[in-house]
Amino acid sequence: MFAKPPEEGRVKTRLSPTLTPREAADLYRCFLYDSLAQYDRFGRPARLYLSEGDVPNDLPEMAVETSIHRQEGDGLGSRMANAFLESFAAGFNASVIIGTDHPTLPDEFLQLAFDALAEPMQVVIGPSEDGGYYLLGMNHFFPVIFQDMEYSHPDVFGQTIERLLGTDAGITVLPAWYDVDTPEELERLQSHLLDDPKAAPRTTRFLEELSTRHSLSAGGSGD
């Protein structure tokens, strides 16, 4: 699990000015903890890879083993590659990297990912609607996915698939899902949680608190 410490001014900055930096950090903390709880339900050991910053001192208690690590490497591709290699070296025969920007991600998508990795030489990828991906899993290391790859543009998913087609990997593509980075996506999340508040209970409670302070409408300046 790749994440940032939920520190003011360092996370969800694109939600400003709809949210203040403090509100954005608190919202991200809810994303992080709801995601940890979701992944914990799968009963598999988890490795939380944090970027630079302090480890949160109030991480929820997990039922399954959860270890905390630092992201190591120059750039996102290098950090993900190192995380996979470290996981394989630790004795895991399959690993999935996933983030924290999609707190309503359906459980069945995660199950599909691990089902896909039951066969040898497999890669599974979950495309996000912005052109990236929300999940990447493999049971054999394919370095070409990461080498000299540029991120944060709308062709990341397509370029990753193109690279994979040149390998011996079996490829499984999961259903697309959305990240929450912008005010418009925050509105979408709020609407989603009105229909299914249990999908991300901490996030639901926090958004209910926010709704008493100011509107979450797209482009709203907040109070």
C-alpha angles and dihedrals in degrees: 000000000000117000146148124233106263095249125157113259094014103075135053092001091158089067090072132136089022087061129026117242089256093051091047091052092048091049091050089050088057090049090051096048095043088051092050090051092049094050090045090061090067092068095229126126111263130211114203110205112197127193120225116315140067123314108249109256094214103054110156118253112260126213092214127052111283121182127190123226140170122247106244126195146060105283135351096287093054092046093051092045091052092048091054092047092048091050093050090046089052089060104263114137094201133024137185124203114206135164139218105247096095110056094169095055106143117251090229091066090060091048090051089053094054092042089055091054093057090090122066125261095022136152123188123192133183113206120218120215092245092065099264128089134258097201137030123180136171143166095203125043115251106182094184089077090069108028111114091340118157119213139196096058132103096255099059095104094045093048091048091053090047091054092047091053087065092059136066091253123130105228127213119184116201125210115284120259137180134253122216109232106122136052090253091054090047089057089050090051092049091052091048092052092049086065096038112020093166091064089081110003099179091048091047092054093047094050089050088055091048092051089064090056105046145336119281092208116140111271094012114144097215124214 
